[in-house]
Amino acid sequence: MAEQESGLAQVRISDARTMRALAHPARIEIVEHLTVTGAAMTATECAGLVGLSPSATSYHLRELAKYDLVEQAPSQGDGRERRWRSKAANLMFDADAEHPESFAAERALVELYLARDKDRIREWMERQPQETKQWREASQLMGQQLLVTAEELTQLSDQIRSLLEPYKLRTRQDDAPEDARQVVIQYAAFPVTT
């Protein structure tokens, strides 16, 4: 289920139960934030991220821990606070072909991610006039249609992943240039019917 990526676990999720447990907007935001930043946070801090009460957020954190997605982190004080951190540097979803219910669970999870990403794009389009020309020109929404084999698409995806690796927030946040901003890169590559 996990393979090492620069000392941190890359977790591949194929189990339908785990995908269903994650398929909640607050849980996705919590896991993503902890995974992307490498932070260790309390339920109260996580509640601020997702707009829920600390007790509701604590429940979601315990559920995520039950499915091995987060774990308790060492305390940063007198030991009374409970801090949580991600158990992964990256999550990958991979439905199990031998268990058809995992495809349905993966689809529900992907639908939540797509809805969230669509909202992010809309928010960017609304905010764009207030952004600097430099950031407007640097930002891209693009679509390309390619003609490739499965092997070529795998190679292309690996190359893109390698290009992005040095810029990942988790590894760069402590020494990024002063004018660096958090940016979302969305990448989807799949065959279409013609």
Secondary structure, DSSP 8 states (H G I E B T S, - for coil): -EEEETTEEEEEE--HHHHHHH-SHHHHHHHHHHHHH--EEEHHHHHHHHTS-HHHHHHHHHHHHHTTSEEEE--SSSS-S-EEEES-SEEEE---TT-HHHHHHHHHHHHHHHHHHHHHHHHHHHHGGGS-HHHHHH-----------HHHHHHHHHHHHHHHGGG-HHHHTTT--TT---------------
